[in-house]
């Protein structure tokens, strides 16, 4: 990818800033540098780390072009906002009946409801936003910076002749902080929700111990099927040599997903160990010498994040591979003293069946054409419908303890309680 030349300018003055904000657009994270990046993003958060997003850019993901907004005040960086343009379908999280109709129309009109979008965030699934505004600014100044960001990203989209603009993804806890400031220009819709699983407090109880007898037996039986199928798990720090084998397994999972925001490249898997070192590792499942499944992790001092799964669906049932991938995640996090794991988006019913809960995520959307922006506001809920909550099951012996544990660790969630005892 060729970096675009920097674009500079000035945003209008705000009452809280003595001078106008300097606006600069660059085409590569390397034009920003690690020091300035970590002025706006905490170096302790691997999901917002310079190295992760450097690796994402270096991976040359198909149809993705990066743009970075840098705002300064009197020479000091006050905000960095990663953005990218890519071709997407407006029906990416629309319900199945809508997608069926659109598929029929696309037989005659292949580009129907496809468009090039300008996205504020990252192509990878981090389940949080990337509005890098300095946290040491007073709230009034942070709000002014956010207003400048909203104006500048829309102006950039117009300059690039792009219609749809959206920010991904706000958590239910972050949404109240930004909604009032962004609402004059953006409408808010739901993205695919994320999921969390409470494991128990280290040294007090394990995930398996907390399960009711029925679910503990299911877990034991599924785990035994891996060994019966002649499969084994290995933890690998530098998995770059397996990138070419991991990628097709990742694509098998992606192609079965109802939600597709990005398609990662082989280079993405190869780049991560080189850039992130000991902050990334993979669990690899082999049958003989054949790689049949993997789980990719990012880690920092606070969290261990399983971010991508790969699976050979021809062997999924033989080794109960999907469930065993989750059980291995549990095992890994318990070994590192973690109490909660974020299991990410999609497969809600399966995750609910092992005790996971749902937390909603949100997008801020805008269209640069006024008429289409009005239609987007009117029909946004149909194009971006809320995630249906899976019916929860009484997986744990003490469900109140489970919910209290999630709340104690700051996890917001919703639950659709089952009727009766499953």
C-alpha positions, 0 to 999 in steps of 0.5 A: 500500500502506498501512503498518501501525502499528509493533508493539513489544515485548521479546524475552527477555534473552540472556546476551551482551546486558545488556538485552532486545532491543527488537522493532519491526515496521513496514510500510514501509522509509521507517519505518526510514530510510537511515541505520539501514538501512545500519547493517545492510546495506553501502551498497556492495552494490547488491543490499542497498541501501536504494534498491533495496528502496525501489523494490521496495516502491514498485512495488506488486507484486501480492499482496505486503505488506511487514513489516520487523523492527527489533531494537534494543539500548539504542537502537542498531539491531542487526538489520533483517529485510525480510519480506513476505507473498504468495500462493504455490503450494507446488509452485513448484519441484516437479518436472513430474510433481508439478505435473501431478497438482496441476493436475488437482486444482486443476480441482476445488479451485482453492486446492489447495496455494496458501497465503499465506506469510510470507517473510523476504527480498525478492520480487526475485531477488537470490540471497542472503538479507536477514538484516541483522545488524550485522557488528561484533557478536561471533559469540555476539551475532550468533547470539543476534540470529539466534535472536531473529529466528527466534522473532519472524518465526514469532510474526509469521506466527502473528499474521497467521494465516499458515502457511508461513514461509521464509527466502530464499535462503542460498548454499552458503557462508552456509548453515554460518553459520546452519544450527545456529542456525536448525535448532531452528525451521526445516528446510532445503531447496533453492531453485532454484540460481544460475549463474556464468560465468567470463569470464577475467582482464581484459587477459589473455584474453577469453571468446571467446578462451578458447572451443574452436573449435566454441563460438567458431564457434557464438558468431560465427554466433549473433551474426551472426543479430542483424544479419541479422534487422535487430536492434540493441542499445542501452544505456540508463541511464534506461529508465523510458520503456520500462517499459510495453514491457519488462513484457510481454517479462518476462512472456513469460519468466516464463510459460515458467519452471518457477520463479515466486516473484514477478511484477513490476509495470510500476512496478518497471521504472519505479521503478528508474532514479528510485531507483538512478540510475547503479547501474542500466541496461538493454540493449535490443534493437530490431527497427526501433522494436519492443523485442524483448528486454532485460536489466536490470542492477544494478551496484556497485563489485564486481559487475555483476548481470544480474537480469531478462531480457525476450524476444519469443519469436516472434522468439527463434530469428530473432535467436538472442535468448536466446544473444545476450542472454548474449553481450551480458552477457559483452560488457558485463561485459568492458568494465567489467573484470569476471572473473565474472558471476552468471547467476541461476536457471533455464535451466541446460542452456542456460547450461551449454552456454556454460560456466556452472556451478551453485551451490546455494541453500537455503531455511529453512522452517517451518509454524506448525501443528505437524502440518504442520511435521512433514509439511513436514520429512518431505516437504520434499525432494519439494516442494523438490527439488534442482536437477538439475545440467546435464551440463557440456560442454568449452566452453573450451580449458583447463577447469582454468584456468576452474575455477581462475579461478572458485575464485580469485574465491571462487565455489563450484560443482558440475559434472556432468562430461560423458562424453567430449569434446563 
